[in-house]
Amino acid sequence: MISQLYYLLRSRADGSYLVAHPHGQGDPGQPAPTGFLLVFTADYDALSYLNAHAPDLSDKFAVETVTASSLKPMIGRWSFQGLGMVNDARLPEVEFFNRS
């Protein structure tokens, strides 16, 4: 059985994952939400995303491969709000899914 693979961007400095904070999220009086884990369907899409939107940071991140079955526990363990599936790395076009 072949498992679907997904690709994440992880900081080489502190091990944190690249997350998105969509506009309109959060209350100024509250702590910042943890955000949505950005997920890519190909390793080259993850690298393309970095090169297009943060070329000066591209050497500070590594691409990490995860299986579909390990995404849900990872979102819970890191307390992410959900995941952001990047459909087009260049635009970017991201579809957000809440954890609940």
Backbone as a ProteinNet text record, in pm:
[ID]
protein_1_A
[PRIMARY]
MISQLYYLLRSRADGSYLVAHPHGQGDPGQPAPTGFLLVFTADYDALSYLNAHAPDLSDKFAVETVTASSLKPMIGRWSFQGLGMVNDARLPEVEFFNRS
[TERTIARY]
84.5	0	89.5	58.5	135.5	65.7	142.8	88.7	118.3	24.5	43.6	148.9	242.3	345	315.7	347.6	334.8	468.7	487.4	615	592.2	675.5	666.5	798.8	796.2	918.4	948.5	1069.1	1108.4	1235.6	1234.4	1348.3	1470.3	1582.1	1707.4	1758	1715.1	1763.7	1696.9	1563.7	1494.9	1398	1385.4	1300.7	1153.2	1115	973.3	932.6	804.3	750.8	701.4	699.4	645.4	493.2	433.8	289.4	234.2	104.1	34	-61.2	-74.8	-169.7	-261.3	-375.7	-465.1	-512.8	-537.9	-585.6	-716.4	-734.4	-857.9	-858.5	-749.6	-743.2	-681.7	-734.3	-675.1	-739.5	-728.3	-781.3	-661.7	-654.5	-538.2	-512.2	-615.4	-598	-559.4	-555.8	-526.7	-387.3	-328.2	-200.9	-219.9	-116.4	-124.6	-156.7	-250.2	-279.5	-157.9	-151.5	-35.8	-31.8	-142.8	-145.7	-175.1	-167.7	-197	-66.7	-41.8	76.9	68.2	167.7	168.2	216.8	136.9	162.9	168.3	266.8	286.4	276.9	234.2	220.3	347.1	443.4	570.8	683.5	800.3	913.3	953.4	943.3	979.3	880.1	754.5	657.7	697.2	742.8	786	904.1	1000.9	1117.6	1079.5	988.3	940.7	870.2	792.5	723.9	824.5	926.6	1030.8	1102.3	1141.2	1214.2	1130.7	999.5	911.7	878.5	861.5	808.1	906.8	1016.2	1116.9	1253.4	1303.6	1429.8	1547.1	1543.6	1652.8	1649.7	1538.8	1527	1535	1548.5	1540.4	1647.8	1763.7	1868.2	1850.1	1750.5	1726.1	1618.9	1563.4	1460	1500.3	1452.8	1471.9	1334.1	1327.5	1203.1	1196.9	1084	1062.8	946.3	960.5	856.6	778.7	644.7	558.9	450.1	399.4	289.1	156.6	53.6	-78.9	-124.5	-92.8	-137.2	-67.2	46	116	82.6	6.5	-27.8	-120.1	-225.4	-321.4	-256.8	-179.9	-112.9	-14.1	51.8	147.6	76.3	-37.8	-115.1	-158	-201.1	-239.8	-122.5	-11	107.1	163.2	163.8	217.7	109.6	-14.7	-128.9	-155.4	-141.1	-175.4	-326.3	-373.6	-516.9	-569.6	-484.6	-521.5	-408.3	-443.2	-338.9	-378.7	-278.7	-296.9	-235.6	-320.8	-274.4	-241.2	-114.7	-70.2	-96.1	-191.3	-227.7	-143.3	-100.1	-13.2	90	213.1	319	356.5	335.5	378.5	280.5	151.7	52.5	51.6	50.9	20.1	-130.4	-171	-310.3	-311.2	-374.5	-372.7	-515.6	-546.5	-677.4	-659.4	-735.3	-720.3	-823.1	-777.5	-862.7	-842.2	-952.2	-944.7	-927.2	-862.9	-835.7	-964.9	-1064.5	-1188.5	-1277.5
-117.6	0	124.6	217.5	340.8	448.6	515.9	621.9	757.2	848.2	983.6	1055.1	1120	1196.4	1345.3	1417.3	1562.3	1621.4	1747.6	1813.1	1939.4	1957.4	2071.6	2145.7	2271.8	2350.3	2368.3	2329.3	2334	2416.9	2504	2591.5	2510.1	2541.7	2476.4	2530.9	2651.4	2716.5	2661.7	2654.4	2615.4	2497.7	2442.3	2325.3	2355.1	2482.8	2515.9	2501.8	2479	2463.3	2596.9	2608.8	2728.1	2722.6	2827.2	2833.7	2960.9	2960.3	3076.8	3130.3	3261	3328.8	3411.8	3354.6	3427.4	3558.6	3656.2	3787	3771.8	3856.5	3856.7	3755	3685	3585.7	3649.7	3615.8	3661.3	3787.6	3804.8	3919.5	3992	4125.1	4196.9	4172.5	4141.8	4118.2	3975.1	3887.9	3746.2	3711.3	3602.5	3558.5	3518.8	3533.5	3502.2	3354.3	3322.9	3182.4	3114.9	2983.7	2910.3	2904.7	2924.7	2929.1	2794.1	2794.1	2677.4	2624.1	2497.7	2433.4	2431.8	2487.2	2486.6	2351.8	2292	2158.6	2166.7	2100.2	2098.5	1955.5	1938.3	1804.6	1757.7	1847	1810.5	1889.7	1829.6	1898.6	2022.3	2015.1	2131.1	2246	2215.9	2322.2	2396.2	2322.5	2384.8	2477.5	2430.5	2513.1	2632	2610.5	2718.5	2826.8	2785.2	2879.1	2969.7	2909.8	2988.5	3081.4	3031	3112.1	3227.7	3208.9	3314.1	3419.6	3379.3	3470.2	3509.7	3436.4	3470.5	3418.9	3468.3	3414	3429.8	3532.8	3553.7	3452.7	3380.6	3281.1	3137	3119.2	2984.2	2889.9	2941.2	2854.6	2826	2888.1	2869.4	2764	2705	2603.4	2476.1	2364.1	2233.7	2175.9	2094.4	2027.3	1896.3	1873.6	1751.5	1675.2	1546	1460.4	1393.2	1395.3	1326.7	1251	1146.1	1071.7	1135.6	1105.5	1159.6	1117	994.7	945.2	1014.3	1076.3	1143.8	1293.2	1345.9	1488.4	1523.6	1445.6	1478	1477.3	1374.1	1378.3	1495	1529.2	1639.9	1772.5	1792.1	1915	1926.2	1814.6	1814.6	1837.1	1770	1779.7	1921.6	1989.7	2125.3	2230.7	2188.4	2277.8	2377.1	2331.2	2416.4	2428.7	2537.9	2556.5	2460.3	2418.3	2329.2	2325.5	2293.9	2294.2	2380.7	2431.1	2510.7	2434.8	2378.6	2302.4	2401.5	2409.2	2502.6	2438.8	2498.3	2445.9	2507.1	2629.7	2696	2776.7	2734.2	2795.7	2934.7	2964.7	3092.2	3205.5	3178	3285.7	3348.8	3295.9	3158.2	3137.6	3016.6	2977.1	2868.7	2900.1	2810.1	2782.9	2656.8	2615.7	2577.2	2644.5	2623.1	2525	2436.2	2338.1	2349.1	2373.4	2379	2240.2	2234.6	2107.1	2038.5	2111.4	2049.3	1995.5
0	0	0	-89.1	-98.8	-17.5	65.2	149.9	86.2	96.5	44.9	127.7	60.9	129.5	118.2	222.8	224.3	266.9	233.8	258.6	340	442.1	532.4	527.6	566.9	578.2	726	764.6	905.4	920.8	1020.8	1047.8	1089.3	1028.1	1066	1200.2	1235.2	1357.9	1483.8	1484.3	1607.7	1591.6	1472.1	1452.1	1437.3	1436.6	1420.9	1274.3	1254.3	1119.4	1065.7	933.4	869.5	879.4	934.3	953.6	890.7	868.1	814.3	919.4	921.2	1009.2	919.1	876.5	786.1	847.2	761.2	806.9	883.5	981.9	1059.1	1171.4	1193.9	1300.7	1424	1536.1	1661.4	1715	1843.9	1916.4	1977.2	1963.5	2016.4	2164.8	2242.5	2385.5	2419.8	2320.4	2341.6	2289.6	2338	2280.7	2134.1	2056.4	1913.4	1893.2	1800	1772.6	1709.1	1722.6	1671.9	1520.1	1454.3	1308.9	1245.7	1113.8	1032.5	973.2	991.9	938.4	786.1	717.6	571.7	520.7	430.4	378	225.9	168.1	23.7	-26.7	-152.2	-209.1	-279.3	-297.2	-360.2	-295.9	-288	-227	-305.6	-438.7	-520.3	-502.3	-466.4	-437.3	-309.2	-210.2	-84.9	-110.8	-187.3	-219	-306.7	-399	-486.1	-405.2	-305	-217	-146.7	-90.8	-23.1	-120	-234.1	-331.2	-384.6	-393.6	-445.1	-340.6	-215.3	-113.7	-3.9	8.4	109.8	64.9	-48.6	-100.3	-4.4	78.4	174.5	289.6	305.7	412.8	362.7	232.2	176.3	231	267.2	321.3	470.7	532	675.1	703.6	597.6	612.1	539.3	590.3	527.8	496.9	393.8	358.7	436.6	503.4	581.4	520.7	506.8	450	562	549.5	646	570.3	632.9	573.3	615.6	540.9	571.7	711.1	750.8	881.4	998.4	975.1	1084.5	1093.6	998.6	1001.8	1118	1137.7	1243.5	1382.1	1416.9	1547.7	1559.3	1450.8	1453.5	1478.9	1415.6	1436.3	1581.5	1640.3	1781.5	1875.8	1847.9	1934.8	1937.9	1824.1	1816.7	1839.7	1862.9	1889.4	1777.1	1652.1	1538.5	1528.5	1469.6	1448.6	1343.1	1254.3	1145	1045	920.5	819.2	701.4	633	512	396.6	310.4	194.7	83.3	47.4	-55.4	-190.8	-266.8	-398.2	-508.8	-490.8	-588.3	-511.1	-517.9	-438.6	-487.7	-613.7	-667.8	-637	-629.8	-612.8	-474.1	-361.8	-323.1	-310.6	-336	-318.7	-211.7	-97.8	17.5	61.6	83.5	133.8	280.3	369.4	512.9	566.8	653.9	719.1	869.3	943.5	1089.5	1147	1261.2	1327.6	1369.5	1408.8	1458.9	1353.1
[MASK]
++++++++++++++++++++++++++++++++++++++++++++++++++++++++++++++++++++++++++++++++++++++++++++++++++++

